[in-house]
Protein backbone atom coordinates (compact mmCIF):
# COMPACT_ATOMS: atom_id res chain seq x y z
CA UNK A 1 0.00 0.00 0.00
CA UNK A 2 2.79 2.42 0.87
CA UNK A 3 4.34 1.95 -2.58
CA UNK A 4 1.09 2.88 -4.33
CA UNK A 5 -0.28 5.62 -2.10
CA UNK A 6 2.67 6.92 -0.08
CA UNK A 7 2.99 6.93 3.69
CA UNK A 8 -0.24 6.64 5.71
CA UNK A 9 -1.55 9.04 8.32
CA UNK A 10 -1.78 7.00 11.54
CA UNK A 11 -4.06 7.92 14.44
CA UNK A 12 -5.24 6.20 17.62
CA UNK A 13 -3.60 4.72 20.67
CA UNK A 14 -5.17 1.29 21.10
CA UNK A 15 -6.37 0.11 17.74
CA UNK A 16 -4.53 2.22 15.18
CA UNK A 17 -6.21 3.72 12.12
CA UNK A 18 -4.10 4.07 8.96
CA UNK A 19 -5.43 6.39 6.24
CA UNK A 20 -3.88 6.32 2.76
CA UNK A 21 -4.59 9.05 0.21
CA UNK A 22 -4.40 8.41 -3.51
CA UNK A 23 -3.36 10.93 -6.11
CA UNK A 24 0.04 11.80 -4.67
CA UNK A 25 2.28 13.48 -7.24
CA UNK A 26 5.40 11.95 -5.74
CA UNK A 27 5.36 8.27 -4.79
CA UNK A 28 8.20 6.57 -2.91
CA UNK A 29 10.56 4.22 -4.69
CA UNK A 30 11.59 0.90 -3.18
CA UNK A 31 13.83 -2.09 -3.80
CA UNK A 32 12.65 -5.55 -4.86
CA UNK A 33 14.64 -8.76 -4.53
CA UNK A 34 13.78 -11.45 -7.07
CA UNK A 35 14.98 -14.92 -6.19
CA UNK A 36 15.42 -17.95 -8.39
CA UNK A 37 16.54 -20.62 -5.90
CA UNK A 38 16.96 -23.28 -8.63
CA UNK A 39 19.98 -21.41 -10.06
CA UNK A 40 20.64 -20.06 -7.16
CA UNK A 41 20.46 -16.36 -7.96
CA UNK A 42 18.96 -13.44 -6.07
CA UNK A 43 18.84 -10.14 -7.98
CA UNK A 44 18.14 -6.78 -6.33
CA UNK A 45 16.30 -4.09 -8.31
CA UNK A 46 16.30 -0.61 -6.80
CA UNK A 47 14.29 2.47 -7.76
CA UNK A 48 11.05 0.52 -8.39
CA UNK A 49 7.73 2.34 -8.31
CA UNK A 50 4.13 1.10 -8.47
CA UNK A 51 2.55 1.75 -11.87
CA UNK A 52 -0.97 0.38 -11.32
CA UNK A 53 -3.14 -2.05 -9.37
CA UNK A 54 -4.86 -4.71 -11.39
PDB file of N, CA, C and O in Angstrom:
ATOM      1  N   UNK A   1       0.821  -1.185   0.000  1.00  0.00           N
ATOM      2  CA  UNK A   1       0.000   0.000   0.000  1.00  0.00           C
ATOM      3  C   UNK A   1       0.867   1.251   0.000  1.00  0.00           C
ATOM      4  O   UNK A   1       0.567   2.221  -0.696  1.00  0.00           O
ATOM      5  N   UNK A   2       1.936   1.228   0.778  1.00  0.00           N
ATOM      6  CA  UNK A   2       2.790   2.415   0.866  1.00  0.00           C
ATOM      7  C   UNK A   2       3.407   2.736  -0.490  1.00  0.00           C
ATOM      8  O   UNK A   2       3.571   3.908  -0.828  1.00  0.00           O
ATOM      9  N   UNK A   3       3.749   1.717  -1.270  1.00  0.00           N
ATOM     10  CA  UNK A   3       4.342   1.949  -2.580  1.00  0.00           C
ATOM     11  C   UNK A   3       3.386   2.566  -3.575  1.00  0.00           C
ATOM     12  O   UNK A   3       3.820   3.246  -4.505  1.00  0.00           O
ATOM     13  N   UNK A   4       2.080   2.343  -3.399  1.00  0.00           N
ATOM     14  CA  UNK A   4       1.093   2.882  -4.334  1.00  0.00           C
ATOM     15  C   UNK A   4       0.526   4.216  -3.888  1.00  0.00           C
ATOM     16  O   UNK A   4       0.206   5.061  -4.724  1.00  0.00           O
ATOM     17  N   UNK A   5       0.398   4.420  -2.591  1.00  0.00           N
ATOM     18  CA  UNK A   5      -0.281   5.616  -2.100  1.00  0.00           C
ATOM     19  C   UNK A   5       0.597   6.522  -1.252  1.00  0.00           C
ATOM     20  O   UNK A   5       0.153   7.602  -0.860  1.00  0.00           O
ATOM     21  N   UNK A   6       1.811   6.126  -0.960  1.00  0.00           N
ATOM     22  CA  UNK A   6       2.667   6.919  -0.084  1.00  0.00           C
ATOM     23  C   UNK A   6       2.459   6.520   1.364  1.00  0.00           C
ATOM     24  O   UNK A   6       1.749   5.558   1.655  1.00  0.00           O
ATOM     25  N   UNK A   7       3.073   7.252   2.263  1.00  0.00           N
ATOM     26  CA  UNK A   7       2.987   6.928   3.691  1.00  0.00           C
ATOM     27  C   UNK A   7       1.589   7.232   4.232  1.00  0.00           C
ATOM     28  O   UNK A   7       0.971   8.215   3.822  1.00  0.00           O
ATOM     29  N   UNK A   8       1.087   6.406   5.143  1.00  0.00           N
ATOM     30  CA  UNK A   8      -0.237   6.641   5.710  1.00  0.00           C
ATOM     31  C   UNK A   8      -0.196   7.677   6.832  1.00  0.00           C
ATOM     32  O   UNK A   8       0.855   7.963   7.406  1.00  0.00           O
ATOM     33  N   UNK A   9      -1.363   8.225   7.121  1.00  0.00           N
ATOM     34  CA  UNK A   9      -1.551   9.043   8.317  1.00  0.00           C
ATOM     35  C   UNK A   9      -2.109   8.114   9.377  1.00  0.00           C
ATOM     36  O   UNK A   9      -3.183   7.544   9.190  1.00  0.00           O
ATOM     37  N   UNK A  10      -1.399   7.945  10.494  1.00  0.00           N
ATOM     38  CA  UNK A  10      -1.780   6.998  11.535  1.00  0.00           C
ATOM     39  C   UNK A  10      -2.306   7.748  12.747  1.00  0.00           C
ATOM     40  O   UNK A  10      -1.672   8.686  13.230  1.00  0.00           O
ATOM     41  N   UNK A  11      -3.477   7.329  13.240  1.00  0.00           N
ATOM     42  CA  UNK A  11      -4.063   7.925  14.437  1.00  0.00           C
ATOM     43  C   UNK A  11      -4.509   6.815  15.377  1.00  0.00           C
ATOM     44  O   UNK A  11      -4.618   5.659  14.969  1.00  0.00           O
ATOM     45  N   UNK A  12      -4.766   7.159  16.630  1.00  0.00           N
ATOM     46  CA  UNK A  12      -5.242   6.204  17.621  1.00  0.00           C
ATOM     47  C   UNK A  12      -4.142   5.771  18.553  1.00  0.00           C
ATOM     48  O   UNK A  12      -2.956   5.934  18.266  1.00  0.00           O
ATOM     49  N   UNK A  13      -4.559   5.211  19.688  1.00  0.00           N
ATOM     50  CA  UNK A  13      -3.603   4.725  20.673  1.00  0.00           C
ATOM     51  C   UNK A  13      -3.756   3.241  20.954  1.00  0.00           C
ATOM     52  O   UNK A  13      -2.763   2.568  21.230  1.00  0.00           O
ATOM     53  N   UNK A  14      -4.961   2.716  20.891  1.00  0.00           N
ATOM     54  CA  UNK A  14      -5.173   1.285  21.104  1.00  0.00           C
ATOM     55  C   UNK A  14      -5.194   0.614  19.756  1.00  0.00           C
ATOM     56  O   UNK A  14      -4.154   0.175  19.267  1.00  0.00           O
ATOM     57  N   UNK A  15      -6.361   0.524  19.143  1.00  0.00           N
ATOM     58  CA  UNK A  15      -6.374   0.105  17.740  1.00  0.00           C
ATOM     59  C   UNK A  15      -6.000   1.305  16.869  1.00  0.00           C
ATOM     60  O   UNK A  15      -6.621   2.363  16.964  1.00  0.00           O
ATOM     61  N   UNK A  16      -4.998   1.139  16.033  1.00  0.00           N
ATOM     62  CA  UNK A  16      -4.531   2.223  15.185  1.00  0.00           C
ATOM     63  C   UNK A  16      -5.364   2.307  13.914  1.00  0.00           C
ATOM     64  O   UNK A  16      -5.858   1.293  13.423  1.00  0.00           O
ATOM     65  N   UNK A  17      -5.517   3.494  13.392  1.00  0.00           N
ATOM     66  CA  UNK A  17      -6.205   3.720  12.124  1.00  0.00           C
ATOM     67  C   UNK A  17      -5.191   4.289  11.141  1.00  0.00           C
ATOM     68  O   UNK A  17      -4.559   5.310  11.417  1.00  0.00           O
ATOM     69  N   UNK A  18      -5.032   3.627   9.990  1.00  0.00           N
ATOM     70  CA  UNK A  18      -4.104   4.069   8.959  1.00  0.00           C
ATOM     71  C   UNK A  18      -4.924   4.564   7.772  1.00  0.00           C
ATOM     72  O   UNK A  18      -5.748   3.825   7.235  1.00  0.00           O
ATOM     73  N   UNK A  19      -4.702   5.801   7.365  1.00  0.00           N
ATOM     74  CA  UNK A  19      -5.429   6.388   6.241  1.00  0.00           C
ATOM     75  C   UNK A  19      -4.441   6.676   5.122  1.00  0.00           C
ATOM     76  O   UNK A  19      -3.471   7.411   5.307  1.00  0.00           O
ATOM     77  N   UNK A  20      -4.702   6.081   3.949  1.00  0.00           N
ATOM     78  CA  UNK A  20      -3.883   6.316   2.764  1.00  0.00           C
ATOM     79  C   UNK A  20      -4.651   7.238   1.828  1.00  0.00           C
ATOM     80  O   UNK A  20      -5.870   7.118   1.706  1.00  0.00           O
ATOM     81  N   UNK A  21      -3.955   8.157   1.168  1.00  0.00           N
ATOM     82  CA  UNK A  21      -4.588   9.048   0.209  1.00  0.00           C
ATOM     83  C   UNK A  21      -4.004   8.786  -1.163  1.00  0.00           C
ATOM     84  O   UNK A  21      -2.786   8.738  -1.331  1.00  0.00           O
ATOM     85  N   UNK A  22      -4.882   8.617  -2.150  1.00  0.00           N
ATOM     86  CA  UNK A  22      -4.398   8.408  -3.513  1.00  0.00           C
ATOM     87  C   UNK A  22      -4.213   9.752  -4.207  1.00  0.00           C
ATOM     88  O   UNK A  22      -4.667  10.787  -3.719  1.00  0.00           O
ATOM     89  N   UNK A  23      -3.551   9.718  -5.334  1.00  0.00           N
ATOM     90  CA  UNK A  23      -3.363  10.929  -6.112  1.00  0.00           C
ATOM     91  C   UNK A  23      -2.129  11.716  -5.735  1.00  0.00           C
ATOM     92  O   UNK A  23      -2.002  12.882  -6.109  1.00  0.00           O
ATOM     93  N   UNK A  24      -1.209  11.100  -4.995  1.00  0.00           N
ATOM     94  CA  UNK A  24       0.036  11.800  -4.672  1.00  0.00           C
ATOM     95  C   UNK A  24       0.849  12.014  -5.941  1.00  0.00           C
ATOM     96  O   UNK A  24       0.932  11.125  -6.789  1.00  0.00           O
ATOM     97  N   UNK A  25       1.440  13.180  -6.068  1.00  0.00           N
ATOM     98  CA  UNK A  25       2.278  13.481  -7.236  1.00  0.00           C
ATOM     99  C   UNK A  25       3.619  12.776  -7.149  1.00  0.00           C
ATOM    100  O   UNK A  25       4.209  12.428  -8.173  1.00  0.00           O
ATOM    101  N   UNK A  26       4.101  12.565  -5.944  1.00  0.00           N
ATOM    102  CA  UNK A  26       5.401  11.954  -5.742  1.00  0.00           C
ATOM    103  C   UNK A  26       5.243  10.697  -4.891  1.00  0.00           C
ATOM    104  O   UNK A  26       4.941  10.781  -3.700  1.00  0.00           O
ATOM    105  N   UNK A  27       5.447   9.539  -5.503  1.00  0.00           N
ATOM    106  CA  UNK A  27       5.357   8.268  -4.785  1.00  0.00           C
ATOM    107  C   UNK A  27       6.752   7.794  -4.418  1.00  0.00           C
ATOM    108  O   UNK A  27       7.716   8.093  -5.124  1.00  0.00           O
ATOM    109  N   UNK A  28       6.871   7.053  -3.310  1.00  0.00           N
ATOM    110  CA  UNK A  28       8.195   6.569  -2.911  1.00  0.00           C
ATOM    111  C   UNK A  28       8.685   5.450  -3.823  1.00  0.00           C
ATOM    112  O   UNK A  28       7.887   4.697  -4.382  1.00  0.00           O
ATOM    113  N   UNK A  29       9.989   5.351  -3.967  1.00  0.00           N
ATOM    114  CA  UNK A  29      10.562   4.219  -4.689  1.00  0.00           C
ATOM    115  C   UNK A  29      11.022   3.195  -3.660  1.00  0.00           C
ATOM    116  O   UNK A  29      11.222   3.530  -2.492  1.00  0.00           O
ATOM    117  N   UNK A  30      11.190   1.958  -4.090  1.00  0.00           N
ATOM    118  CA  UNK A  30      11.586   0.895  -3.180  1.00  0.00           C
ATOM    119  C   UNK A  30      12.427  -0.116  -3.928  1.00  0.00           C
ATOM    120  O   UNK A  30      12.536  -0.057  -5.153  1.00  0.00           O
ATOM    121  N   UNK A  31      13.016  -1.034  -3.205  1.00  0.00           N
ATOM    122  CA  UNK A  31      13.835  -2.092  -3.797  1.00  0.00           C
ATOM    123  C   UNK A  31      13.091  -3.415  -3.748  1.00  0.00           C
ATOM    124  O   UNK A  31      12.351  -3.688  -2.803  1.00  0.00           O
ATOM    125  N   UNK A  32      13.294  -4.237  -4.773  1.00  0.00           N
ATOM    126  CA  UNK A  32      12.654  -5.547  -4.862  1.00  0.00           C
ATOM    127  C   UNK A  32      13.746  -6.583  -5.096  1.00  0.00           C
ATOM    128  O   UNK A  32      14.605  -6.406  -5.959  1.00  0.00           O
ATOM    129  N   UNK A  33      13.706  -7.657  -4.325  1.00  0.00           N
ATOM    130  CA  UNK A  33      14.639  -8.758  -4.530  1.00  0.00           C
ATOM    131  C   UNK A  33      13.891  -9.903  -5.182  1.00  0.00           C
ATOM    132  O   UNK A  33      12.886 -10.380  -4.655  1.00  0.00           O
ATOM    133  N   UNK A  34      14.385 -10.346  -6.335  1.00  0.00           N
ATOM    134  CA  UNK A  34      13.778 -11.452  -7.067  1.00  0.00           C
ATOM    135  C   UNK A  34      14.709 -12.648  -6.940  1.00  0.00           C
ATOM    136  O   UNK A  34      15.880 -12.585  -7.314  1.00  0.00           O
ATOM    137  N   UNK A  35      14.166 -13.741  -6.406  1.00  0.00           N
ATOM    138  CA  UNK A  35      14.980 -14.925  -6.186  1.00  0.00           C
ATOM    139  C   UNK A  35      14.602 -16.074  -7.093  1.00  0.00           C
ATOM    140  O   UNK A  35      13.423 -16.374  -7.276  1.00  0.00           O
ATOM    141  N   UNK A  36      15.597 -16.706  -7.651  1.00  0.00           N
ATOM    142  CA  UNK A  36      15.417 -17.953  -8.388  1.00  0.00           C
ATOM    143  C   UNK A  36      16.294 -18.999  -7.711  1.00  0.00           C
ATOM    144  O   UNK A  36      17.453 -19.179  -8.085  1.00  0.00           O
ATOM    145  N   UNK A  37      15.737 -19.695  -6.706  1.00  0.00           N
ATOM    146  CA  UNK A  37      16.543 -20.619  -5.905  1.00  0.00           C
ATOM    147  C   UNK A  37      17.061 -21.830  -6.684  1.00  0.00           C
ATOM    148  O   UNK A  37      17.994 -22.492  -6.228  1.00  0.00           O
ATOM    149  N   UNK A  38      16.478 -22.134  -7.851  1.00  0.00           N
ATOM    150  CA  UNK A  38      16.963 -23.275  -8.625  1.00  0.00           C
ATOM    151  C   UNK A  38      18.362 -23.019  -9.164  1.00  0.00           C
ATOM    152  O   UNK A  38      19.131 -23.960  -9.361  1.00  0.00           O
ATOM    153  N   UNK A  39      18.709 -21.730  -9.408  1.00  0.00           N
ATOM    154  CA  UNK A  39      19.981 -21.409 -10.065  1.00  0.00           C
ATOM    155  C   UNK A  39      21.173 -21.521  -9.126  1.00  0.00           C
ATOM    156  O   UNK A  39      22.114 -22.162  -9.595  1.00  0.00           O
ATOM    157  N   UNK A  40      21.324 -21.065  -7.978  1.00  0.00           N
ATOM    158  CA  UNK A  40      20.642 -20.060  -7.159  1.00  0.00           C
ATOM    159  C   UNK A  40      21.120 -18.647  -7.518  1.00  0.00           C
ATOM    160  O   UNK A  40      22.314 -18.396  -7.684  1.00  0.00           O
ATOM    161  N   UNK A  41      20.156 -17.742  -7.632  1.00  0.00           N
ATOM    162  CA  UNK A  41      20.457 -16.356  -7.957  1.00  0.00           C
ATOM    163  C   UNK A  41      19.407 -15.472  -7.309  1.00  0.00           C
ATOM    164  O   UNK A  41      18.214 -15.769  -7.361  1.00  0.00           O
ATOM    165  N   UNK A  42      19.851 -14.394  -6.704  1.00  0.00           N
ATOM    166  CA  UNK A  42      18.958 -13.436  -6.074  1.00  0.00           C
ATOM    167  C   UNK A  42      19.371 -12.050  -6.564  1.00  0.00           C
ATOM    168  O   UNK A  42      20.427 -11.543  -6.185  1.00  0.00           O
ATOM    169  N   UNK A  43      18.539 -11.442  -7.404  1.00  0.00           N
ATOM    170  CA  UNK A  43      18.845 -10.136  -7.982  1.00  0.00           C
ATOM    171  C   UNK A  43      18.085  -9.049  -7.238  1.00  0.00           C
ATOM    172  O   UNK A  43      16.925  -9.231  -6.870  1.00  0.00           O
ATOM    173  N   UNK A  44      18.750  -7.910  -7.019  1.00  0.00           N
ATOM    174  CA  UNK A  44      18.141  -6.776  -6.328  1.00  0.00           C
ATOM    175  C   UNK A  44      17.913  -5.661  -7.337  1.00  0.00           C
ATOM    176  O   UNK A  44      18.843  -5.237  -8.024  1.00  0.00           O
ATOM    177  N   UNK A  45      16.672  -5.188  -7.426  1.00  0.00           N
ATOM    178  CA  UNK A  45      16.304  -4.091  -8.311  1.00  0.00           C
ATOM    179  C   UNK A  45      15.897  -2.904  -7.457  1.00  0.00           C
ATOM    180  O   UNK A  45      14.943  -2.990  -6.684  1.00  0.00           O
ATOM    181  N   UNK A  46      16.617  -1.794  -7.592  1.00  0.00           N
ATOM    182  CA  UNK A  46      16.302  -0.614  -6.801  1.00  0.00           C
ATOM    183  C   UNK A  46      15.645   0.450  -7.669  1.00  0.00           C
ATOM    184  O   UNK A  46      15.761   0.419  -8.894  1.00  0.00           O
ATOM    185  N   UNK A  47      14.958   1.388  -7.034  1.00  0.00           N
ATOM    186  CA  UNK A  47      14.288   2.470  -7.760  1.00  0.00           C
ATOM    187  C   UNK A  47      12.966   2.060  -8.364  1.00  0.00           C
ATOM    188  O   UNK A  47      12.496   2.713  -9.295  1.00  0.00           O
ATOM    189  N   UNK A  48      12.340   0.989  -7.861  1.00  0.00           N
ATOM    190  CA  UNK A  48      11.053   0.519  -8.390  1.00  0.00           C
ATOM    191  C   UNK A  48       9.929   1.420  -7.877  1.00  0.00           C
ATOM    192  O   UNK A  48       9.988   1.944  -6.764  1.00  0.00           O
ATOM    193  N   UNK A  49       8.914   1.584  -8.708  1.00  0.00           N
ATOM    194  CA  UNK A  49       7.726   2.344  -8.307  1.00  0.00           C
ATOM    195  C   UNK A  49       6.494   1.598  -8.799  1.00  0.00           C
ATOM    196  O   UNK A  49       6.552   0.897  -9.810  1.00  0.00           O
ATOM    197  N   UNK A  50       5.382   1.746  -8.089  1.00  0.00           N
ATOM    198  CA  UNK A  50       4.130   1.104  -8.475  1.00  0.00           C
ATOM    199  C   UNK A  50       3.542   1.872  -9.656  1.00  0.00           C
ATOM    200  O   UNK A  50       3.443   3.098  -9.622  1.00  0.00           O
ATOM    201  N   UNK A  51       3.154   1.142 -10.698  1.00  0.00           N
ATOM    202  CA  UNK A  51       2.549   1.752 -11.870  1.00  0.00           C
ATOM    203  C   UNK A  51       1.028   1.694 -11.791  1.00  0.00           C
ATOM    204  O   UNK A  51       0.349   2.682 -12.071  1.00  0.00           O
ATOM    205  N   UNK A  52       0.490   0.524 -11.404  1.00  0.00           N
ATOM    206  CA  UNK A  52      -0.966   0.380 -11.321  1.00  0.00           C
ATOM    207  C   UNK A  52      -1.321  -0.854 -10.501  1.00  0.00           C
ATOM    208  O   UNK A  52      -0.506  -1.759 -10.325  1.00  0.00           O
ATOM    209  N   UNK A  53      -2.560  -0.870 -10.000  1.00  0.00           N
ATOM    210  CA  UNK A  53      -3.137  -2.052  -9.370  1.00  0.00           C
ATOM    211  C   UNK A  53      -4.042  -2.722 -10.379  1.00  0.00           C
ATOM    212  O   UNK A  53      -4.855  -2.054 -11.019  1.00  0.00           O
ATOM    213  N   UNK A  54      -3.921  -4.013 -10.532  1.00  0.00           N
ATOM    214  CA  UNK A  54      -4.864  -4.714 -11.391  1.00  0.00           C
ATOM    215  C   UNK A  54      -4.991  -6.149 -10.966  1.00  0.00           C
ATOM    216  O   UNK A  54      -5.746  -6.908 -11.574  1.00  0.00           O
TER     217      UNK A  54
END
